Amino acid sequence: MTRADENRAVIEGFWHDLYRQDLAAAAARFHPDGEYTDVSTPEDDVARGPDEIIRRLTLAFGKLTGLSDERRHLVAGDDAVMTEHVEHWEWPTGETMALPVASVHELRDGMITRWWDYWEMNVLTAAAPQWWFEHVMQGWK
């Protein structure tokens, strides 16, 4: 198995964990100094290490009643994996969203060191309920 194949398997497992909302299992795939951010959020909104990553993901996804993705492409190399997908979010108050996302993961020694997501904030703001924004604005730090 090549390093690219190994990296693909790590990220496929990560997506599986994330979309079944096992955030602890997803975060366990990160290197202790690994980081996660959404590029469309403020520059200093970076979670570092598995504990912060769990808190950040819980803030965003914890109030959802449904979370899944529609995979379009997953391309793996020796140091990075790139995924194009559409996330499908469902809130308990009936709102839904299809959010196109490009994800970049960098890996070292079989662990994720960097996860940056690229998506359009206007898609989220048009779909998400006000109460969810109020919840998210409380922050994860």
Short mmCIF file of the C-alpha atoms (twelve columns), coordinates in Angstrom:
data_MODEL
# 
_entry.id   MODEL 
# 
loop_
_atom_site.group_PDB 
_atom_site.id 
_atom_site.type_symbol 
_atom_site.label_atom_id 
_atom_site.label_alt_id 
_atom_site.label_comp_id 
_atom_site.label_asym_id 
_atom_site.label_seq_id 
_atom_site.Cartn_x 
_atom_site.Cartn_y 
_atom_site.Cartn_z 
_atom_site.pdbx_PDB_model_num 
ATOM 1   C CA . MET A 1   0.000   0.000  0.000  1 
ATOM 2   C CA . THR A 2   1.409   3.414  -0.963 1 
ATOM 3   C CA . ARG A 3   1.483   6.412  1.365  1 
ATOM 4   C CA . ALA A 4   -1.210  8.033  -0.791 1 
ATOM 5   C CA . ASP A 5   -3.396  4.932  -0.278 1 
ATOM 6   C CA . GLU A 6   -2.794  5.093  3.476  1 
ATOM 7   C CA . ASN A 7   -3.684  8.797  3.535  1 
ATOM 8   C CA . ARG A 8   -6.860  8.104  1.547  1 
ATOM 9   C CA . ALA A 9   -7.871  5.464  4.106  1 
ATOM 10  C CA . VAL A 10  -7.283  7.879  7.021  1 
ATOM 11  C CA . ILE A 11  -9.441  10.575 5.426  1 
ATOM 12  C CA . GLU A 12  -12.186 8.175  4.347  1 
ATOM 13  C CA . GLY A 13  -12.305 6.972  7.958  1 
ATOM 14  C CA . PHE A 14  -12.341 10.573 9.171  1 
ATOM 15  C CA . TRP A 15  -15.332 11.421 6.955  1 
ATOM 16  C CA . HIS A 16  -17.128 8.289  8.119  1 
ATOM 17  C CA . ASP A 17  -16.615 9.291  11.777 1 
ATOM 18  C CA . LEU A 18  -17.571 12.923 11.191 1 
ATOM 19  C CA . TYR A 19  -20.816 12.264 9.353  1 
ATOM 20  C CA . ARG A 20  -22.008 9.708  11.886 1 
ATOM 21  C CA . GLN A 21  -21.227 12.493 14.372 1 
ATOM 22  C CA . ASP A 22  -18.650 10.539 16.360 1 
ATOM 23  C CA . LEU A 23  -16.595 13.681 16.881 1 
ATOM 24  C CA . ALA A 24  -14.217 12.073 19.373 1 
ATOM 25  C CA . ALA A 25  -13.289 9.381  16.830 1 
ATOM 26  C CA . ALA A 26  -12.862 12.009 14.089 1 
ATOM 27  C CA . ALA A 27  -10.648 14.169 16.327 1 
ATOM 28  C CA . ALA A 28  -8.575  11.142 17.370 1 
ATOM 29  C CA . ARG A 29  -7.272  11.029 13.785 1 
ATOM 30  C CA . PHE A 30  -5.477  14.358 14.381 1 
ATOM 31  C CA . HIS A 31  -1.876  14.769 15.403 1 
ATOM 32  C CA . PRO A 32  -1.653  16.349 18.904 1 
ATOM 33  C CA . ASP A 33  -0.710  19.690 17.300 1 
ATOM 34  C CA . GLY A 34  -3.096  19.280 14.330 1 
ATOM 35  C CA . GLU A 35  -5.311  22.187 13.360 1 
ATOM 36  C CA . TYR A 36  -8.728  22.760 11.829 1 
ATOM 37  C CA . THR A 37  -10.381 25.883 10.467 1 
ATOM 38  C CA . ASP A 38  -12.943 27.076 7.977  1 
ATOM 39  C CA . VAL A 39  -11.274 29.589 5.688  1 
ATOM 40  C CA . SER A 40  -14.445 31.733 5.575  1 
ATOM 41  C CA . THR A 41  -14.354 32.328 9.349  1 
ATOM 42  C CA . PRO A 42  -12.087 34.855 11.132 1 
ATOM 43  C CA . GLU A 43  -8.352  34.268 10.769 1 
ATOM 44  C CA . ASP A 44  -7.856  33.469 14.461 1 
ATOM 45  C CA . ASP A 45  -10.679 30.882 14.504 1 
ATOM 46  C CA . VAL A 46  -8.329  27.889 14.379 1 
ATOM 47  C CA . ALA A 47  -8.803  24.836 16.604 1 
ATOM 48  C CA . ARG A 48  -5.506  23.234 17.608 1 
ATOM 49  C CA . GLY A 49  -5.307  19.719 18.978 1 
ATOM 50  C CA . PRO A 50  -8.044  17.097 19.281 1 
ATOM 51  C CA . ASP A 51  -9.765  18.674 22.323 1 
ATOM 52  C CA . GLU A 52  -10.249 22.062 20.650 1 
ATOM 53  C CA . ILE A 53  -11.290 20.362 17.415 1 
ATOM 54  C CA . ILE A 54  -14.008 18.420 19.264 1 
ATOM 55  C CA . ARG A 55  -15.265 21.643 20.906 1 
ATOM 56  C CA . ARG A 56  -15.348 23.499 17.579 1 
ATOM 57  C CA . LEU A 57  -17.151 20.687 15.750 1 
ATOM 58  C CA . THR A 58  -19.616 20.226 18.625 1 
ATOM 59  C CA . LEU A 59  -20.490 23.915 18.492 1 
ATOM 60  C CA . ALA A 60  -21.297 23.721 14.766 1 
ATOM 61  C CA . PHE A 61  -22.827 20.248 14.499 1 
ATOM 62  C CA . GLY A 62  -24.135 19.478 17.991 1 
ATOM 63  C CA . LYS A 63  -27.565 21.047 17.437 1 
ATOM 64  C CA . LEU A 64  -28.163 19.418 14.031 1 
ATOM 65  C CA . THR A 65  -30.601 16.554 13.608 1 
ATOM 66  C CA . GLY A 66  -28.987 15.424 10.371 1 
ATOM 67  C CA . LEU A 67  -25.517 15.662 8.840  1 
ATOM 68  C CA . SER A 68  -24.307 13.824 5.750  1 
ATOM 69  C CA . ASP A 69  -22.202 14.380 2.696  1 
ATOM 70  C CA . GLU A 70  -22.329 13.731 -1.000 1 
ATOM 71  C CA . ARG A 71  -18.805 12.922 -2.112 1 
ATOM 72  C CA . ARG A 72  -17.782 14.182 -5.521 1 
ATOM 73  C CA . HIS A 73  -13.999 13.696 -5.578 1 
ATOM 74  C CA . LEU A 74  -11.307 12.535 -3.182 1 
ATOM 75  C CA . VAL A 75  -7.731  12.824 -4.406 1 
ATOM 76  C CA . ALA A 76  -4.858  11.531 -2.262 1 
ATOM 77  C CA . GLY A 77  -1.153  12.244 -2.431 1 
ATOM 78  C CA . ASP A 78  1.871   11.502 -0.263 1 
ATOM 79  C CA . ASP A 79  1.284   14.482 2.062  1 
ATOM 80  C CA . ALA A 80  -2.262  15.710 1.379  1 
ATOM 81  C CA . VAL A 81  -5.803  14.638 0.542  1 
ATOM 82  C CA . MET A 82  -8.311  16.920 -1.159 1 
ATOM 83  C CA . THR A 83  -12.049 16.271 -1.092 1 
ATOM 84  C CA . GLU A 84  -14.825 17.978 -3.027 1 
ATOM 85  C CA . HIS A 85  -18.183 17.270 -1.447 1 
ATOM 86  C CA . VAL A 86  -21.575 18.703 -0.540 1 
ATOM 87  C CA . GLU A 87  -22.545 18.681 3.129  1 
ATOM 88  C CA . HIS A 88  -26.231 18.256 3.896  1 
ATOM 89  C CA . TRP A 89  -27.304 19.841 7.188  1 
ATOM 90  C CA . GLU A 90  -30.683 19.517 8.903  1 
ATOM 91  C CA . TRP A 91  -31.799 21.567 11.915 1 
ATOM 92  C CA . PRO A 92  -34.525 20.394 14.327 1 
ATOM 93  C CA . THR A 93  -36.686 23.364 13.332 1 
ATOM 94  C CA . GLY A 94  -36.943 22.113 9.729  1 
ATOM 95  C CA . GLU A 95  -34.296 24.178 7.910  1 
ATOM 96  C CA . THR A 96  -31.941 22.327 5.561  1 
ATOM 97  C CA . MET A 97  -28.820 23.249 3.646  1 
ATOM 98  C CA . ALA A 98  -26.630 21.789 0.912  1 
ATOM 99  C CA . LEU A 99  -23.172 23.340 1.414  1 
ATOM 100 C CA . PRO A 100 -20.527 22.759 -1.301 1 
ATOM 101 C CA . VAL A 101 -17.145 22.291 0.404  1 
ATOM 102 C CA . ALA A 102 -13.568 21.782 -0.732 1 
ATOM 103 C CA . SER A 103 -11.496 20.223 2.060  1 
ATOM 104 C CA . VAL A 104 -7.725  20.020 2.267  1 
ATOM 105 C CA . HIS A 105 -6.084  17.661 4.743  1 
ATOM 106 C CA . GLU A 106 -2.348  17.459 5.306  1 
ATOM 107 C CA . LEU A 107 -1.020  14.319 6.963  1 
ATOM 108 C CA . ARG A 108 2.155   13.158 8.675  1 
ATOM 109 C CA . ASP A 109 2.816   9.667  10.006 1 
ATOM 110 C CA . GLY A 110 -0.770  8.608  9.380  1 
ATOM 111 C CA . MET A 111 -2.300  11.494 11.315 1 
ATOM 112 C CA . ILE A 112 -3.985  14.707 10.202 1 
ATOM 113 C CA . THR A 113 -1.859  17.789 10.850 1 
ATOM 114 C CA . ARG A 114 -4.008  20.371 9.060  1 
ATOM 115 C CA . TRP A 115 -7.643  20.507 7.906  1 
ATOM 116 C CA . TRP A 116 -8.841  23.597 6.072  1 
ATOM 117 C CA . ASP A 117 -12.362 23.796 4.656  1 
ATOM 118 C CA . TYR A 118 -13.310 26.188 1.858  1 
ATOM 119 C CA . TRP A 119 -17.001 27.105 1.484  1 
ATOM 120 C CA . GLU A 120 -19.231 30.142 0.922  1 
ATOM 121 C CA . MET A 121 -20.514 31.882 4.041  1 
ATOM 122 C CA . ASN A 122 -23.524 33.281 2.136  1 
ATOM 123 C CA . VAL A 123 -24.857 29.727 1.596  1 
ATOM 124 C CA . LEU A 124 -24.763 29.126 5.357  1 
ATOM 125 C CA . THR A 125 -26.264 32.497 6.295  1 
ATOM 126 C CA . ALA A 126 -29.123 32.027 3.829  1 
ATOM 127 C CA . ALA A 127 -30.063 28.619 5.267  1 
ATOM 128 C CA . ALA A 128 -29.281 28.477 8.983  1 
ATOM 129 C CA . PRO A 129 -31.888 29.540 11.552 1 
ATOM 130 C CA . GLN A 130 -31.207 32.617 13.678 1 
ATOM 131 C CA . TRP A 131 -31.192 30.619 16.925 1 
ATOM 132 C CA . TRP A 132 -28.313 28.481 15.579 1 
ATOM 133 C CA . PHE A 133 -26.244 31.594 14.794 1 
ATOM 134 C CA . GLU A 134 -26.892 32.874 18.314 1 
ATOM 135 C CA . HIS A 135 -25.697 29.515 19.647 1 
ATOM 136 C CA . VAL A 136 -22.568 29.480 17.465 1 
ATOM 137 C CA . MET A 137 -21.675 33.078 18.347 1 
ATOM 138 C CA . GLN A 138 -21.131 31.934 21.951 1 
ATOM 139 C CA . GLY A 139 -17.903 30.427 20.652 1 
ATOM 140 C CA . TRP A 140 -16.022 27.242 21.393 1 
ATOM 141 C CA . LYS A 141 -13.009 28.703 23.231 1 
# 
